[in-house]
Every structure is written in structure tokens, then in C-alpha cells.
Amino acid sequence: MKAVLKRELKAYFTSVIGWIFLAAFFFVFNLYFVANNLIYGTPYLSYSLSNVAFVLVIIIPILAMRSMAEDRRTKTDQLLYTAPVSIPKVIIGKFLALVAIFSIVVGAICLCPLLLSRFGNVPMTESYAAIFGIWLYGCLSIAICVFVSALTESQVIAAVLSFALLFIGFMMQQITGLISSSDNVVTKVLNALCTQTHLTNFCNGILDVTGIVYYVSGTVLFLFLTCQLVQKHRWSVSAKKIRRGVFNSSFVVIGLAIVVAVNVFANELPEKAKSVDLTSQNLYTLTDDSVNLVKDLKQDVTLYVLSSEKSADDTVARTLSNYEDASSHIKVEYIDPAVSPNFYASYTDTAPSDGSIIVVSGNTSKVVSSSDLYQYDIDYSTYTQTKSAYDGEGQLTSAISYVTSEDLPKVYTITGHGETALDDTFKSALEKMNISVEDLTLLQEEAIPEDAAAVIINGPTSDFSADDATKISTYLAGGGKLIVTTAYNKTEDTPNFDGILSAYDIQVTNGLVMDSDSSHYYQYPFYLLPDVASATQTSKVSNYVFMPYAQALTNAGVHTDTITWTDLLTTSDNAYVKTDISNITTFEKESGDQSGKFTLAANVTDSESGADITVVASVLAFSNDADSIVSGQNLALFKGIASTFASSDSAVSIDAKPYTYTTLSVNQSVAIMSETLLVMVLPVALIVIGIVIWYRRRRA
């Protein structure tokens, strides 16, 4: 076998074919690599590899067309068959020679993630999963081409037939889509022949175990078929040939049956066993919160996907499979809108968009719109949008929690005193936690409604009336929960509002808190980045929280026997308070400024009444603008506080999983030089080398 391998490698590199293959592949791949990764700064190598996959459909048949056909044409195959080497070893030697040539270009690609890492963060595991996938796909393609080459003496016919087979395999999903828009036995069988499906999984950052089984078993199968075909060529027409033909046919049937059985078994494995999520964001893996929620389900939940199984979104389908694996009470059904256009009518009056999911348990249902499964960034200069995050798990876990929870909390936001309305992002976060939000004007109510899980007072700028203050105090005395943010720019003194807080030892210092420690502020001393204490309310916070125009909170210490005070956000020891805000002339600390370490957010509980109050001393803390400065950490704090509103798992909230890394910063001169060397110089040099070697061999 080693002798055959050396002979074949020498033959490819003493002719032009091997060099043309290398030049063609490097030209196309480097063209996409330079454009996608170096010029546009995309850190994902899979973008370039997925574009190159179709090129293999063209160039591998040209590379492999002579592997068996040339020997048949020149009759040198008889010499190989009579050599002291078995037929399988001869074929494997030829196959390995082709794989070695292909592995040269794959090995070169393996250097690309290392090169890109010099210009920024690169998803290494995802990149190498894509490279591994393209190598497996190439090996299967080579095995198919070797088999086709054994069918004929003509290299041209071998190349054309090989291209036809690889093209059909690559485009099979599109072909079955033309045959039928719905799933049936025929389309399922044909889709099993699609060679691109598993490659897509590898390029998406998944170590596809079923894909490995598919490509390896397919490669072995076509090498086995080639061996059987060649064995038949060795026998002349005789009774012995007939017996050999029966023997070969039986072996072929057995070989096909084994490959089918192995692939069926692999596809029946649980989703966790079938694939390994290599993405840094764990896009295809359920979080512990989701797993803990669904594994404890006591009632059945059905997820109706308004799509045919064939046309369903791959990422969403993988997520749904994970839910099924996590709980025996969860069932997923695909409903083709073309077949059952009015299926939704039993659950909602409005027709959901295709790809939406209706989550049902008993008589309760919730629709998850397909538009909510992803988050998008909009480029207003071009009016285009790109996917920025995947929120499928977050939306589905929320829906499952909704349909299985008996008691869903409701939060009231107080209005009528100059309060700032909650931004939509924060309202949406509450709704995703299955917490309904409703405005409440105290003047129109006799008391806080009994179904209130919590009340939010977001930065009042005018005082409460005595009656309004009494309603809040009565609610707290009954064990109510309250979130308060404070406004530094109040239009008047607020003794009634202050009295609500002071009853629980909470005092708000007039003035703005500033910090002279540069690590505790952003740009200006009053754009604070406080220390985050460890507490239930801050459990979701993983980085800085942004507190602009914050005030200081003080514990009066009057009711120490019943009040428990927990600091959530604090300044450094170098902070100070500017009390005369309208006449500030400098941001530096001046004589007379109170200094020290200040509390900017605190949670206070009363063991006697059961009241639970969280005060955040900046009305801007829960705003989109502040939250964007720290990449969602203010929202994380808000959700941590809101998670205490419900006594059950109904308030579980899964964050959307971001899609992209930061764009690579590649110098323009590096991109231009790389384009010159990789796209133009390297392919031309390879072709020239091949021609020179071929010419010298001809002259020898």
C-alpha cells in the first residue's frame, strides 16, 4: 500500500493536475479569506469555508478522474492486480494519495485562525470545527470520485459523472424542495443523501457526531464498492465470474445495510450525544436555568412549530430537540401552514408568522413569534439588518414557564408624580420573566391592588400627597415589595415621599455623588461605576453597573431590631457629595463636601411587616442609554431585583446569546499585501512550478 501511495503522489506532482488543484483551491479560498476576514474583519473562518465548499464539487473530480480510469486505459491495472498487494490496499493507497493532496490545503487553512488572532478575538474552536468538517466532506467526495473513476476508462467521463454526483448530493435539499414542499418518505430518503447538511453544522460551530458517522461511513462504503467493482473486472466470462458476481452483489447489499443501520442508530441518539456545541456563546446548549425548569415539570407541554420540519430553522430545531431530551413531558410537533393553514385558530385570533411556535399546556397557550427568536442590529445608513443575538431559548423557556405556572406576578408602576416611564427594554425584560406590567395612578385607586407582586416608583420629581403616601405605606406594612429610583433634579421638596422611605431607615442625601478614583467612574466623576456587592439582587451582574447622576443613601439606624440593610452598590472610599448642584464650578472635591464611601443602591427588609424595599439612587440607572454603556449590566441588575417578585420559577429569564465577536482590526496595508501574495502570487507560482516539473519530465 505504501508503494502505491508513493507512486500516486509522484504521478500527481510530476504532472500538472496536482499543482492545478492546489492553485485553484488556494485562489478561491484566499479570495474569500481576504475579502471576508481581512478586509471586512469577520473573525469567523467558517464564512469563507462555506463559500469554498461548492468549489470542491468542481475541482475534486478533476483531481481524482485519473485515479482508476488511467490505469484501465493504459492496462497497467492488470500489473497492479497481479502484484503482491491486495486489491483493497491498492485502492486505499490511491485514495490516501488524493487525501494527502487535499490535506495539504486543509493544513494550510489550519494556520488561518492563528493568523487572524493577531488582529483580535477569533472563535478558535468554531473555526477548527469548520475546517474538520470541510476535510471530512472532501474525503467523502474523493471516495465518490474514486468509485466513479473505476467505472470507466475515460478520464473525461469520470470527471463529468463525478461532478454530477457531487453536485446532486450538494444540492439535494434544494432538489427535494422542488419535488415537494412537505415532508414525506421520498423527500426524507433523498435528504439523507444530501452531503451539505452536516457540513453546515460543522461551519456553525457544532461538532456533529452524526456528521462524522455520515462522512466516515460514506467514505468507507464507496471504497468498499470500488473494491467490489474492481474485483469483478479481474474475472473473465465464466461460471466462476457468475459465482463472483453473486458474491459481490451479496456483499454490496450487506455493506449498504450496515451503513444505513449505523447512520439510523446515530440519528436516534439524544441531541446531547449527537452533537457537541463548540460555540463560545453556547448557542445550541440549554442553560442550567432552562434545564432545571423543564426537568421538574409535572404536566405535559407541547410545542407546535408552524413550519414543516424540512424548512424549519436549524438553530431553533436544535434548541427544540434539547427541550425534548431534557424532559419527557415536552413534545415538539411541526405543523406545515401550507397543509393546516388554520391550525393557530384554536390558540390565538391573529395568524402568527411562519416559523412561530405555539406553546400549549392544558388550556393555557402562548405564542412565540418567529421575529422574537432573534435580535437584529439595523444599519440605518443602508437600511439593512443583521442577526446580532439568538433569543430562542429565552423566549421558549419563558413561554414554558408561562403555560405551566398557576400564579403569575403583576407589577404596578406608579404615575402622577413626575415619574420617568420605564424604557421598553426593561418592560420587555419583565414580560419575558412572565411578570405583567401595568401603570397605576394612586389618585384613582383606594389602595394598591391585592394582586400586586411589587410596585415600582421610578424617580418622582414632585411630592406624593399624604393620601398617596399612606397607600404606599399601607401596602408595605402588609408585606409589599417596592423598587424605588431617586431623581437628583426634583422640582420641589418631597417630605411625604421621603417619609415612606424614612419609616424603614432609608434617607436620601441631597446632591450628586462624585468619585475621584478613576477606576470608579466613566469619563466624568459623576458617571459612576460602583462596586457591586454579592446579593440575590446582584446575582445576574457580571461586570460594571453604570450609575449616572446618583445620590447617596444613608441608613438612619433607628429600627435596628427589625430592619435588615444590605448594600448593593457602593462607591470607593474617595467619593464625595456636591450638594449645591446648580452652582457647581468644579468637579474636584472642595472643602465642605462630605466625603467617604457611599451607598448608591440598597435592599432593606422589615422582619416585622415583611416589607421589602430596593432603592437605586439614580433615575437613569434603568434606562436604555445607561444600560448600553455597560453592555446590559444595568438590565441584569434590574432583572435580578425583579426575580425576587415571584415565589416560583415563573420569573426565570434567559438572556439572548450574542452572535458575533468584535470585528478584527486589520491594517489596510496588511490586507492589500495579503491579497497580492495569497490571491495572485501563490496560485500563479504553483501553476508555474507544476508546468516546469511537467516540462522537465517530458524532456527527460
C-alpha positions in Angstrom: 0.0 0.0 0.0 2.8 2.4 0.8 4.4 1.8 -2.6 1.1 2.6 -4.3 0.7 5.7 -2.2 4.2 6.9 -3.2 3.6 6.1 -6.8 0.3 8.0 -6.9 1.7 11.1 -5.1 4.7 11.2 -7.5 2.3 10.9 -10.5 0.2 13.8 -9.4 3.1 16.1 -8.7 5.1 15.2 -11.8 2.1 16.1 -13.9 0.2 19.4 -13.8 -3.1 18.0 -12.2 -1.9 18.1 -8.6 -0.5 21.6 -8.9 -3.6 22.9 -10.7 -5.8 21.5 -7.8 -3.6 23.4 -5.2 -3.6 26.6 -7.2 -7.4 26.5 -7.9 -8.3 25.8 -4.3 -5.9 28.4 -2.8 -7.1 31.0 -5.3 -10.8 30.6 -4.4 -10.3 30.2 -0.7 -7.8 33.0 -0.4 -10.1 35.3 -2.3 -12.9 34.8 0.2 -10.4 34.8 3.1 -9.0 38.1 2.2 -12.4 39.7 1.5 -14.3 38.3 4.5 -11.7 38.0 7.2 -9.0 40.6 6.3 -10.9 43.4 4.5 -14.3 43.2 6.3 -12.7 41.9 9.6 -15.0 39.0 10.1 -13.5 36.7 12.8 -15.4 33.6 11.6 -13.4 31.4 9.2 -16.5 29.4 8.5 -17.9 32.1 6.3 -15.0 31.6 3.9 -15.1 27.8 4.1 -18.8 27.5 3.4 -18.3 29.6 0.2 -15.5 27.3 -0.9 -17.4 24.1 -0.4 -19.0 24.2 -3.8 -15.6 24.7 -5.5 -14.7 21.2 -4.2 -17.6 19.9 -6.3 -15.7 21.1 -9.4 -12.0 20.6 -8.6 -12.1 17.2 -6.8 -13.5 15.4 -9.8 -10.7 16.8 -11.9 -8.1 15.8 -9.4 -9.5 12.2 -9.0 -10.6 11.5 -12.5 -7.4 9.6 -13.4 -7.2 7.6 -10.1 -8.6 4.4 -11.6 -9.6 5.3 -15.2 -6.0 6.0 -16.3 -4.8 2.5 -15.2 -7.7 0.9 -17.0 -6.9 2.9 -20.2 -3.2 2.0 -20.2 -3.9 -1.6 -19.0 -1.5 -1.1 -16.1 -4.3 -2.1 -13.8 -3.5 -5.7 -14.6 0.0 -5.2 -13.3 -1.4 -3.9 -10.0 -3.9 -6.7 -9.7 -1.2 -9.3 -10.1 1.2 -7.5 -7.8 1.8 -9.0 -4.2 -0.6 -6.3 -2.9 -4.3 -7.0 -2.3 -6.9 -5.0 -4.2 -8.2 -3.2 -1.1 -4.7 -2.0 -0.3 -4.2 -0.7 -3.9 -7.4 1.2 -3.8 -6.8 2.6 -0.3 -3.3 3.6 -1.4 -4.8 5.6 -4.3 -7.4 7.1 -2.1 -4.8 8.1 0.6 -2.7 9.8 -2.1 -5.7 12.0 -3.0 -6.5 12.7 0.6 -2.8 13.6 1.2 -3.0 16.2 -1.6 -6.3 17.6 -0.2 -4.9 17.6 3.3 -2.1 19.9 2.1 -4.6 22.7 1.5 -6.6 21.9 4.7 -3.3 22.0 6.7 -2.6 25.5 5.3 -6.1 26.6 6.3 -5.4 25.5 9.8 -2.9 28.4 10.0 -5.6 31.0 9.2 -7.2 31.2 12.7 -3.8 31.7 14.2 -3.1 34.5 11.7 -6.4 36.2 12.4 -5.9 36.0 16.2 -3.2 38.6 15.8 -5.9 41.2 14.9 -8.5 40.4 17.5 -10.5 37.7 19.2 -11.2 34.7 17.0 -13.6 31.8 17.8 -10.9 29.1 17.6 -13.0 26.0 18.4 -15.6 27.0 15.9 -13.0 27.7 13.2 -11.3 24.3 13.6 -14.7 22.6 13.7 -15.4 24.1 10.3 -12.0 23.0 9.0 -12.6 19.5 10.3 -16.0 19.4 8.6 -14.6 20.5 5.2 -11.9 17.9 5.5 -14.5 15.1 6.1 -16.6 16.4 3.3 -13.6 16.4 1.0 -12.7 12.8 1.9 -16.2 11.6 1.1 -16.1 13.5 -2.2 -12.8 11.9 -3.1 -14.1 8.4 -2.3 -17.1 9.0 -4.6 -14.8 10.2 -7.4 -12.5 7.2 -7.0 -15.6 4.9 -7.3 -16.8 6.7 -10.4 -13.3 6.6 -11.9 -13.4 2.8 -11.6 -16.5 2.6 -13.8 -14.8 3.9 -17.0 -11.6 4.1 -18.9 -12.2 7.7 -19.9 -11.0 10.4 -17.5 -13.3 13.0 -19.0 -16.4 10.8 -18.4 -15.2 10.0 -14.9 -14.8 13.8 -14.2 -18.2 14.6 -15.6 -20.0 11.8 -13.8 -18.2 12.6 -10.6 -19.2 16.3 -10.8 -22.8 15.2 -11.5 -23.0 13.0 -8.4 -21.3 15.6 -6.1 -23.5 18.4 -7.5 -26.7 16.4 -6.9 -25.5 15.5 -3.3 -24.6 19.1 -2.6 -27.9 20.5 -3.9 -30.2 17.7 -2.7 -32.1 19.8 -0.2 -33.0 22.3 -3.0 -33.9 19.5 -5.3 -36.3 17.9 -2.8 -37.8 21.3 -2.3 -38.8 21.3 -5.9 -40.2 17.8 -5.6 -42.4 18.5 -2.6 -42.8 21.3 -0.1 -43.9 18.9 2.6 -42.0 16.1 4.3 -42.7 12.6 3.0 -40.9 9.3 2.7 -39.4 10.2 -0.7 -38.0 13.6 0.4 -36.7 12.2 3.7 -34.8 9.4 1.9 -33.4 11.9 -0.7 -32.4 14.4 2.0 -30.4 11.6 3.7 -28.2 11.7 0.6 -27.5 15.5 1.0 -23.8 15.9 1.6 -24.0 19.5 2.6 -26.3 19.3 5.6 -23.7 18.1 8.1 -21.1 20.4 6.6 -23.4 23.3 7.5 -23.5 22.1 11.1 -19.7 22.0 11.3 -19.5 25.5 9.9 -22.0 26.7 12.5 -19.7 25.6 15.3 -21.1 22.2 16.0 -19.0 19.0 16.4 -21.6 16.9 14.6 -21.2 13.3 15.7 -23.8 12.2 13.2 -21.9 14.1 10.6 -18.7 12.3 11.5 -20.6 8.9 11.2 -22.2 10.0 7.9 -18.9 11.1 6.2 -16.8 8.3 7.6 -19.3 5.5 6.8 -20.0 7.1 3.4 -16.3 7.1 2.6 -15.8 3.5 3.7 -18.9 2.5 1.7 -17.6 4.0 -1.6 -14.2 2.5 -1.1 -15.8 -0.9 -0.4 -18.0 -0.5 -3.6 -14.8 0.4 -5.6 -13.1 -2.8 -4.3 -16.1 -4.9 -5.3 -16.3 -3.3 -8.7 -12.6 -3.8 -9.4 -12.8 -7.4 -8.2 -15.4 -8.1 -10.9 -13.0 -6.6 -13.6 -10.5 -9.3 -12.8 -12.6 -12.2 -13.9 -13.4 -13.3 -17.4 -16.8 -14.5 -18.6 -17.2 -17.9 -17.0 -19.1 -19.8 -14.4 -16.6 -18.6 -11.9 -17.5 -15.0 -12.8 -21.1 -15.7 -12.2 -20.4 -17.0 -8.7 -18.1 -14.0 -8.1 -20.9 -11.7 -9.2 -23.3 -13.2 -6.8 -20.7 -13.0 -4.1 -20.1 -9.3 -4.9 -23.8 -8.4 -5.0 -24.4 -10.0 -1.6 -21.5 -8.1 -0.1 -22.8 -4.9 -1.6 -26.2 -5.4 -0.1 -24.7 -6.2 3.3 -22.4 -3.2 3.1 -25.3 -0.8 2.3 -27.4 -2.3 5.1 -24.6 -1.8 7.6 -24.0 1.8 6.6 -27.8 2.6 6.7 -28.1 0.9 10.1 -25.1 2.8 11.6 -26.5 6.1 10.4 -30.0 5.4 11.6 -28.6 4.5 15.0 -26.5 7.7 15.2 -29.6 9.8 14.3 -31.7 8.2 17.0 -29.2 9.3 19.7 -30.2 12.1 22.1 -29.4 15.6 20.8 -26.7 16.0 23.5 -25.0 12.8 22.3 -25.4 13.7 18.6 -23.6 17.0 18.7 -21.2 19.0 20.8 -21.7 22.7 21.0 -18.3 24.4 20.4 -19.6 28.0 20.1 -18.3 30.3 22.8 -21.8 31.6 23.5 -23.2 28.0 23.8 -25.8 28.9 21.2 -27.1 25.3 20.9 -27.0 24.3 24.5 -29.7 24.9 27.1 -28.6 26.8 30.2 -28.9 25.3 33.7 -31.9 27.5 34.4 -33.9 26.1 31.5 -32.9 22.5 32.3 -33.9 22.9 35.9 -37.2 24.4 34.9 -38.2 21.7 32.4 -36.9 18.7 34.3 -39.2 19.4 37.2 -42.3 19.7 35.0 -45.3 17.8 36.2 -47.7 18.5 33.3 -47.3 17.9 29.6 -46.2 20.7 27.3 -46.5 20.6 23.5 -44.5 23.0 21.3 -46.2 23.4 17.9 -43.8 24.8 15.3 -45.7 26.5 12.4 -43.3 25.1 9.8 -42.6 21.9 8.0 -39.8 20.0 9.6 -37.7 20.3 6.5 -37.9 24.1 6.3 -37.6 24.8 10.0 -34.8 27.0 11.2 -31.8 24.7 12.1 -30.8 26.6 15.3 -34.4 26.6 16.6 -34.9 23.0 15.7 -31.8 22.0 17.6 -33.0 24.0 20.6 -36.4 22.3 20.5 -34.7 18.9 20.4 -32.7 19.8 23.5 -36.0 20.6 25.3 -37.4 17.2 24.3 -34.3 15.5 25.6 -34.4 17.4 28.9 -37.9 16.4 29.8 -40.3 13.6 29.0 -43.2 16.0 29.4 -42.1 18.1 26.4 -43.2 17.2 22.9 -42.4 19.0 19.7 -44.7 18.9 16.7 -44.2 20.5 13.3 -47.3 21.9 11.7 -47.0 22.8 8.0 -49.0 26.0 7.4 -49.5 25.0 3.8 -51.2 21.8 4.9 -53.0 23.2 8.0 -53.4 27.0 7.5 -55.9 27.5 10.3 -54.3 25.4 13.0 -53.5 28.5 15.0 -57.2 29.5 15.4 -57.6 27.2 18.4 -55.0 29.3 20.3 -54.9 32.8 19.0 -57.1 35.2 16.9 -54.2 36.5 14.9 -52.3 34.4 12.4 -48.7 34.0 13.6 -45.9 34.3 11.1 -44.4 31.1 9.6 -41.8 29.7 12.0 -43.6 30.9 15.1 -44.1 28.4 18.0 -47.3 27.9 19.9 -46.5 26.5 23.4 -49.5 24.7 25.0 -50.2 23.1 28.3 -53.7 22.1 29.2 -56.0 25.1 28.4 -53.1 27.6 28.5 -51.1 28.7 25.5 -48.6 31.3 24.5 -47.4 32.3 21.0 -43.7 32.9 20.5 -43.3 34.9 17.3 -40.6 33.9 14.9 -39.5 37.6 14.9 -38.7 37.3 18.6 -36.4 34.3 18.3 -33.6 36.5 17.0 -32.4 40.0 17.8 -31.2 42.3 15.0 -28.9 45.3 14.5 -30.2 47.8 12.0 -27.8 49.8 9.8 -29.8 52.9 9.1 -27.3 54.1 6.5 -28.1 51.1 4.3 -31.4 50.1 5.9 -30.2 46.6 6.3 -30.4 44.4 9.4 -28.2 41.6 10.6 -28.7 39.0 13.3 -27.0 40.1 16.5 -28.3 37.6 19.0 -30.3 34.4 19.4 -33.1 34.5 21.9 -34.8 31.2 21.1 -34.1 29.6 24.4 -35.0 32.7 26.4 -38.4 33.0 24.6 -39.2 29.3 24.8 -38.3 28.9 28.4 -40.4 32.0 29.2 -43.3 30.5 27.3 -43.0 27.1 29.0 -42.9 28.8 32.4 -45.9 30.8 31.5 -48.1 27.9 30.5 -47.1 25.8 33.5 -47.4 28.5 36.2 -50.6 28.9 38.2 -49.7 32.2 39.8 -48.2 34.9 37.5 -47.0 38.0 39.2 -48.1 41.6 38.3 -46.1 44.7 38.8 -47.5 48.2 39.0 -45.6 51.3 38.1 -46.7 54.4 39.9 -47.6 57.5 37.8 -48.7 61.0 38.6 -45.7 62.5 40.4 -43.4 63.2 37.5 -42.1 59.6 37.4 -40.0 58.5 34.4 -41.6 55.8 32.3 -39.7 52.5 32.1 -37.9 52.1 28.8 -39.3 49.3 26.6 -36.2 47.2 27.1 -36.9 47.0 30.8 -40.6 46.4 30.3 -39.8 43.6 27.8 -37.5 42.0 30.4 -40.3 41.8 32.9 -42.7 40.4 30.3 -40.1 37.8 29.3 -40.0 36.8 33.0 -43.8 36.4 32.8 -44.3 39.5 35.0 -47.1 41.7 33.7 -46.6 45.4 33.9 -49.4 48.0 34.4 -49.4 51.7 35.2 -51.1 52.8 38.4 -52.4 56.2 39.3 -52.9 56.3 43.0 -55.4 59.2 42.8 -57.8 56.8 41.1 -57.3 53.9 43.4 -58.4 53.3 47.0 -55.3 51.1 47.7 -52.6 49.2 46.0 -54.4 46.2 44.2 -54.1 43.0 46.1 -52.6 41.2 43.1 -49.5 43.4 43.2 -46.3 41.4 43.4 -44.4 44.6 43.5 -44.6 48.4 43.0 -42.1 50.5 41.0 -41.6 54.2 41.7 -39.2 55.4 39.1 -37.7 58.8 40.0 -40.6 61.0 41.2 -39.8 64.7 40.7 -42.8 66.0 42.8 -44.1 65.0 46.2 -46.8 62.4 46.9 -49.9 63.6 48.5 -50.5 62.5 52.1 -53.2 60.1 50.8 -50.9 58.6 48.1 -48.1 58.2 50.6 -50.4 56.4 53.0 -51.5 54.0 50.3 -47.8 53.0 49.7 -47.1 52.8 53.4 -50.1 50.6 54.0 -49.1 48.3 51.1 -45.6 47.9 52.6 -47.0 47.3 56.1 -48.8 44.3 54.6 -45.5 42.8 53.3 -45.4 44.5 49.9 -42.3 44.9 47.7 -41.1 48.2 46.3 -38.5 49.3 43.9 -37.6 53.0 44.1 -35.2 55.1 42.0 -34.4 58.7 43.0 -34.2 61.8 40.9 -31.5 64.4 41.8 -33.4 67.1 39.9 -36.6 67.2 41.9 -38.8 70.2 41.3 -39.8 70.5 44.9 -39.2 69.1 48.4 -40.8 65.7 48.9 -41.5 65.2 52.6 -44.4 62.8 52.1 -42.4 60.6 49.7 -39.3 60.8 51.9 -41.5 59.7 54.8 -42.3 56.4 53.1 -38.6 55.6 53.0 -37.6 57.0 56.3 -40.1 54.7 58.0 -37.6 52.0 57.0 -34.5 53.9 58.0 -33.7 55.0 54.4 -32.5 58.5 53.9 -31.6 60.0 50.5 -28.8 62.7 50.6 -29.5 65.8 48.5 -26.8 66.4 45.9 -24.7 64.4 43.5 -22.2 61.8 44.4 -18.8 62.0 42.6 -15.7 59.8 42.9 -12.1 60.8 42.5 -11.0 57.2 41.9 -10.6 56.9 38.1 -11.4 53.2 38.2 -14.8 54.0 39.7 -16.1 56.4 37.1 -16.5 56.7 33.3 -15.4 60.0 31.6 -16.8 62.2 34.4 -16.7 61.8 38.2 -20.5 61.8 38.3 -20.7 58.9 35.8 -20.1 56.3 38.5 -19.0 52.7 38.2 -19.6 51.5 41.7 -18.5 48.3 43.4 -21.2 45.5 43.2 -21.8 43.6 46.4 -22.8 39.9 46.4 -26.5 39.6 46.9 -29.6 37.9 45.4 -30.5 41.2 43.6 -27.0 41.4 42.0 -26.6 37.7 41.2 -27.1 38.3 37.4 -24.5 41.1 37.3 -21.1 40.1 35.9 -19.4 43.5 35.3 -19.7 47.2 35.9 -23.1 48.8 36.6 -23.4 52.4 35.3 -24.9 55.0 37.8 -25.0 58.5 36.3 -26.1 61.4 38.5 -26.5 59.3 41.5 -27.4 60.3 45.1 -26.2 58.8 48.4 -28.3 56.5 50.6 -27.9 56.5 54.4 -29.0 54.1 57.0 -30.7 56.1 59.8 -30.3 53.1 62.2 -33.4 53.7 64.1 -35.1 50.3 63.7 -32.1 48.1 64.0 -34.1 45.4 65.7 -36.4 44.8 62.7 -34.6 46.3 59.7 -32.0 44.5 57.7 -30.0 46.7 55.4 -27.9 45.2 52.5 -25.7 47.4 50.4 -25.9 46.5 46.7 -23.8 49.3 45.1 -21.1 51.3 46.8 -18.5 53.9 45.8 -14.8 53.9 46.6 -13.5 55.5 49.8 -12.6 58.6 47.7 -16.1 59.6 46.9 -17.7 63.0 47.9 -21.1 64.7 47.5 -21.8 68.0 45.8 -24.9 69.4 47.5 -25.2 72.8 45.7 -25.9 71.3 42.2 -27.0 74.4 40.5 -23.7 76.3 41.4 -21.1 73.6 40.7 -18.0 75.2 39.4 -15.6 72.3 39.6 -15.8 68.5 39.7 -12.9 68.4 42.1 -13.5 67.8 45.8 -13.8 71.1 47.7 -13.8 72.0 51.4 -17.2 71.4 52.9 -18.0 68.4 50.6 -19.0 65.4 52.5 -16.5 62.6 51.6 -16.1 58.9 52.2 -17.7 55.7 50.9 -21.4 56.0 49.9 -24.1 53.6 49.2 -25.8 54.0 45.8 -28.2 51.1 46.0 -29.5 49.1 48.9 -32.1 46.5 49.8 -34.0 46.9 53.0 -36.3 44.3 54.6 -38.5 44.6 57.7 -38.8 41.3 59.6 -41.9 42.7 61.4 -44.1 43.6 58.4 -42.3 41.6 55.7 -41.8 44.7 53.6 -39.0 44.5 51.0 -37.6 47.7 49.5 -34.9 48.1 47.0 -33.7 51.7 46.4 -31.4 52.6 43.5 -30.3 56.2 43.8 -30.3 57.2 40.1 -33.4 57.5 38.0 -31.2 57.0 34.9 -29.9 53.6 36.1 -32.8 51.8 34.5 -32.7 53.4 31.1 -31.5 52.2 27.7 -28.8 54.8 27.4 -27.2 53.9 30.7 -27.5 50.2 30.1 -25.8 50.4 26.7 -22.7 51.9 28.3 -22.1 48.7 30.2 -23.4 46.2 27.7 -26.6 45.2 29.5 -25.3 45.1 33.1 -27.9 47.6 34.4 -30.6 45.4 32.8 -29.0 42.4 34.6 -29.3 44.3 37.9 -33.0 45.1 37.2 -33.8 41.5 36.3 -32.0 40.3 39.5 -34.2 42.6 41.6 -37.3 41.6 39.6 -36.6 37.9 40.2 -37.5 38.4 43.8 -41.0 39.4 42.9 -42.2 35.8 42.2 -42.1 32.9 44.6 -41.9 30.3 41.8 -39.8 29.6 38.7 -42.2 31.8 36.6 -39.7 34.6 36.8 -36.8 32.7 35.2 -35.1 34.8 32.5 -32.6 33.6 29.9 -30.5 36.3 28.2 -30.2 36.4 24.5 -27.0 34.8 23.2 -24.9 37.2 21.1 -23.9 36.0 17.7 -20.8 38.0 16.8 -17.3 38.7 18.0 -15.8 42.1 17.8 -14.7 42.9 14.2 -11.0 42.3 13.6 -8.8 45.3 13.2 -6.7 44.6 10.2 -4.3 47.2 8.8 -5.2 48.1 5.2 -1.6 47.6 4.1 -1.7 44.1 5.6 -4.9 43.3 3.7 -3.6 44.6 0.4 -0.3 42.7 0.8 -2.1 39.5 1.7 -4.4 39.9 -1.3 -1.4 40.3 -3.6 0.5 37.3 -2.2 -2.3 34.9 -1.4 -4.8 35.6 -4.3 -2.4 36.3 -7.1 1.3 35.3 -6.4 0.7 32.0 -4.7 -1.7 30.4 -7.3 0.4 31.6 -10.2 3.6 30.3 -8.6 2.0 26.8 -8.0 0.9 26.6 -11.6 4.4 27.7 -12.9 6.1 25.1 -10.6 3.7 22.4 -12.0 4.4 23.4 -15.6 8.2 23.4 -15.1 8.2 20.0 -13.4 6.0 18.6 -16.2 8.1 20.1 -18.9 11.4 18.8 -17.5 9.8 15.3 -17.1 8.7 15.4 -20.8 12.2 16.4 -21.8 13.9 13.8 -19.7 
